[in-house]
Amino acid sequence: MAPYAASSPRAGFWAALDPAQRSALRAAGRPRQYPVKAPLVYQGDESDHVIIIERGWAKVTSATEDGHDVVLAVRGPGDLLAESAVLGGRTRSATVTALSPVRALVVPAARFTGFLDVHPDVWMLVTGTFVQRLDDSDRRLTAHMSRGGAQRLAALLTDLAELSAHHVPPAADGSIEIGPPLSQEELGSWMDASRETVARALNGLRRRGLIRTGWRKITVIDLPGLREFAKEPD
């Protein structure tokens, strides 16, 4: 298992629902479009709805006491957002911002809990999503303590490539374009490293022939090699 997990490449919440459940949720919610950089939810807001991403990517960030935003995760097609705040009756614990144009389904909290009462088996999906995200946070902390910057970045890009390949098949040559358009600053915030550390690590991965890069674009050329490099000692 990679020392740092971005997200599981398994099917998202939406894909795990059957057609009847999807129809019921569509009837309970309303579609909404979010442009790039638009907030889907704000940290500290009251919880009155959940969001299911249908298309596009978003980042999850949390504000520190000194006013910096720390990237915690990315969410993509099929992912359920803001479910823990609604089900726990708490305020939003993080801000979610569109990285690309996002199309989503917004479901009021009361209607979502009513949907779960009618479809109790979906409770397991919601619970599994919550537990998985806690596990991801634990792996992030472990990676920060046990791996150097280059290995942490390689592990993060490995997971992002696997996640992206779940939504868009690899190219004919096997290369995988990472879906979430993250900047070097955002990658550094996520992996607890400076932008300079990320830049050096990207240069090293390019020299090894593992990736190629463009503006907010990273393509993994050799996924097995990248995965193995992530496991090497610092």
C-alpha positions as CSV (number, residue, x, y, z in Angstrom):
1,M,0.0,0.0,0.0
2,A,1.3,3.5,-0.8
3,P,2.5,5.5,2.2
4,Y,0.3,8.4,1.3
5,A,-3.2,8.1,0.0
6,A,-5.0,10.8,-1.9
7,S,-8.2,8.9,-2.3
8,S,-9.4,5.4,-3.0
9,P,-9.8,4.6,-6.8
10,R,-13.0,2.7,-6.0
11,A,-16.3,3.8,-7.4
12,G,-17.8,7.0,-5.9
13,F,-21.0,7.3,-3.9
14,W,-23.1,7.9,-7.0
15,A,-21.8,4.9,-8.9
16,A,-22.7,2.6,-6.0
17,L,-26.4,3.6,-6.1
18,D,-28.9,1.6,-8.1
19,P,-31.1,3.4,-10.8
20,A,-34.0,3.7,-8.4
21,Q,-31.9,5.3,-5.7
22,R,-30.4,7.8,-8.2
23,S,-33.9,8.8,-9.4
24,A,-35.0,9.3,-5.9
25,L,-32.1,11.6,-5.1
26,R,-32.5,13.5,-8.3
27,A,-36.1,14.1,-7.4
28,A,-35.1,15.3,-3.9
29,G,-32.4,17.7,-5.1
30,R,-31.6,20.3,-7.6
31,P,-28.8,20.6,-10.2
32,R,-26.3,23.4,-9.9
33,Q,-23.3,24.6,-11.8
34,Y,-20.1,26.0,-10.1
35,P,-17.4,27.9,-12.1
36,V,-13.7,27.5,-11.4
37,K,-12.7,28.8,-7.9
38,A,-16.4,29.0,-6.8
39,P,-17.0,27.7,-3.2
40,L,-19.3,24.7,-3.0
41,V,-19.4,25.0,0.9
42,Y,-17.7,27.3,3.4
43,Q,-15.9,26.2,6.5
44,G,-17.9,27.2,9.6
45,D,-21.3,27.5,7.8
46,E,-24.4,25.8,9.1
47,S,-25.1,22.4,7.5
48,D,-28.3,22.4,5.5
49,H,-27.5,20.3,2.5
50,V,-25.3,17.7,0.9
51,I,-23.7,17.8,-2.5
52,I,-23.0,15.1,-5.0
53,I,-20.5,15.9,-7.8
54,E,-21.6,14.8,-11.2
55,R,-18.8,16.3,-13.2
56,G,-15.6,18.2,-12.4
57,W,-13.1,18.3,-9.6
58,A,-13.0,20.3,-6.3
59,K,-10.5,20.7,-3.5
60,V,-11.2,20.4,0.2
61,T,-9.3,23.0,2.4
62,S,-9.2,24.0,6.0
63,A,-8.1,27.4,7.3
64,T,-5.4,27.5,9.9
65,E,-5.2,29.9,12.8
66,D,-2.7,32.1,10.9
67,G,-5.1,32.4,7.9
68,H,-3.5,29.8,5.5
69,D,-5.6,27.3,3.6
70,V,-4.3,23.7,3.9
71,V,-5.4,21.3,1.1
72,L,-6.9,18.1,2.7
73,A,-8.3,16.2,-0.2
74,V,-9.8,16.4,-3.7
75,R,-13.3,15.3,-4.7
76,G,-14.4,14.3,-8.1
77,P,-17.3,12.7,-10.2
78,G,-19.6,10.6,-8.0
79,D,-18.3,11.9,-4.7
80,L,-20.6,12.9,-1.8
81,L,-19.7,16.1,0.0
82,A,-20.6,17.6,3.4
83,E,-22.3,14.5,4.6
84,S,-20.6,14.3,8.0
85,A,-21.7,17.8,8.9
86,V,-25.3,17.1,8.1
87,L,-25.4,13.7,9.8
88,G,-23.5,14.9,12.8
89,G,-25.4,18.2,13.2
90,R,-22.1,20.2,13.1
91,T,-21.0,23.2,11.2
92,R,-18.9,22.7,8.1
93,S,-15.4,21.5,9.0
94,A,-13.8,22.6,5.7
95,T,-14.3,24.7,2.6
96,V,-14.8,22.9,-0.8
97,T,-13.8,24.9,-3.9
98,A,-14.1,24.1,-7.6
99,L,-10.8,23.3,-9.3
100,S,-12.6,23.0,-12.7
101,P,-16.2,23.7,-13.8
102,V,-18.4,21.5,-11.6
103,R,-21.9,20.2,-12.1
104,A,-23.5,18.9,-9.0
105,L,-26.7,17.7,-7.3
106,V,-27.6,19.7,-4.2
107,V,-29.9,17.9,-1.8
108,P,-31.4,19.6,1.3
109,A,-30.4,17.9,4.6
110,A,-34.0,17.0,5.6
111,R,-34.6,15.4,2.2
112,F,-31.3,13.5,2.3
113,T,-32.0,12.0,5.7
114,G,-35.5,11.2,4.5
115,F,-33.9,9.4,1.5
116,L,-31.7,7.4,3.8
117,D,-34.7,6.4,5.9
118,V,-36.4,5.0,2.8
119,H,-33.2,3.4,1.5
120,P,-31.4,2.2,4.7
121,D,-28.8,0.2,2.8
122,V,-27.3,3.5,1.6
123,W,-26.4,4.3,5.2
124,M,-23.6,1.8,4.8
125,L,-22.2,3.8,1.8
126,V,-22.3,7.0,3.7
127,T,-20.6,5.4,6.7
128,G,-18.0,3.8,4.5
129,T,-17.2,7.1,2.9
130,F,-16.8,8.8,6.3
131,V,-14.5,6.0,7.6
132,Q,-12.4,6.0,4.4
133,R,-11.7,9.7,4.7
134,L,-10.6,9.3,8.3
135,D,-8.2,6.5,7.1
136,D,-6.9,8.8,4.4
137,S,-6.1,11.5,7.1
138,D,-4.2,8.9,9.2
139,R,-2.1,7.8,6.2
140,R,-1.3,11.4,5.4
141,L,0.1,11.9,8.9
142,T,2.1,8.6,8.7
143,A,3.6,9.6,5.4
144,H,4.6,13.0,6.7
145,M,6.6,11.4,9.5
146,S,8.2,8.5,7.5
147,R,8.9,9.8,3.9
148,G,10.9,12.5,2.3
149,G,9.4,15.1,0.0
150,A,10.1,13.3,-3.3
151,Q,8.6,10.1,-2.0
152,R,5.5,11.8,-0.6
153,L,4.9,13.5,-3.9
154,A,5.4,10.3,-5.8
155,A,2.9,8.5,-3.6
156,L,0.4,11.3,-3.9
157,L,0.7,11.4,-7.7
158,T,0.4,7.6,-7.8
159,D,-2.9,7.8,-6.0
160,L,-4.2,10.7,-8.0
161,A,-3.3,8.8,-11.2
162,E,-5.2,5.7,-10.1
163,L,-8.1,7.9,-9.1
164,S,-8.1,9.7,-12.5
165,A,-7.8,6.4,-14.5
166,H,-11.1,5.3,-12.8
167,H,-12.9,8.2,-14.6
168,V,-10.9,8.5,-17.8
169,P,-9.1,5.5,-19.3
170,P,-5.3,5.7,-19.8
171,A,-4.0,6.8,-23.2
172,A,-2.9,4.2,-25.8
173,D,0.7,4.4,-24.5
174,G,-0.5,3.7,-21.0
175,S,0.0,7.3,-19.7
176,I,-2.5,8.8,-17.3
177,E,-3.3,12.5,-17.1
178,I,-4.1,13.5,-13.6
179,G,-7.7,14.9,-13.5
180,P,-7.6,17.4,-10.7
181,P,-5.8,20.5,-12.0
182,L,-3.6,21.2,-8.9
183,S,-0.9,23.8,-8.8
184,Q,2.5,23.3,-7.2
185,E,1.4,25.3,-4.2
186,E,-1.7,23.2,-3.8
187,L,0.3,20.0,-4.1
188,G,2.8,21.3,-1.5
189,S,0.0,22.3,0.9
190,W,-1.5,18.8,0.6
191,M,1.8,16.9,1.2
192,D,3.1,19.4,3.9
193,A,5.9,20.7,1.8
194,S,7.1,24.0,0.3
195,R,6.5,24.9,-3.4
196,E,10.2,24.7,-3.9
197,T,10.3,21.1,-2.6
198,V,7.5,20.2,-5.0
199,A,9.3,21.8,-7.9
200,R,12.5,19.9,-7.1
201,A,10.6,16.7,-6.7
202,L,8.8,17.2,-10.0
203,N,12.1,17.8,-11.8
204,G,13.5,14.6,-10.4
205,L,10.5,12.6,-11.4
206,R,10.7,14.1,-14.9
207,R,14.4,13.2,-15.2
208,R,13.5,9.6,-14.2
209,G,11.0,9.5,-17.1
210,L,8.1,8.9,-14.7
211,I,6.0,12.0,-15.5
212,R,5.7,14.9,-17.8
213,T,4.3,18.3,-16.8
214,G,2.6,21.4,-18.0
215,W,0.7,24.3,-16.4
216,R,-1.5,22.7,-13.8
217,K,-1.2,19.5,-15.7
218,I,0.7,16.3,-14.8
219,T,0.8,13.1,-16.8
220,V,2.1,9.9,-15.3
221,I,4.1,8.1,-17.9
222,D,5.2,5.1,-15.8
223,L,2.8,4.3,-13.1
224,P,4.5,1.1,-11.8
225,G,7.8,3.0,-11.7
226,L,6.3,5.9,-9.9
227,R,4.7,3.6,-7.3
228,E,8.0,1.8,-6.7
229,F,9.9,5.1,-6.3
230,A,7.4,6.2,-3.7
231,K,8.5,3.2,-1.6
232,E,12.2,3.9,-1.8
233,P,14.0,5.2,1.3
234,D,14.5,9.0,1.4
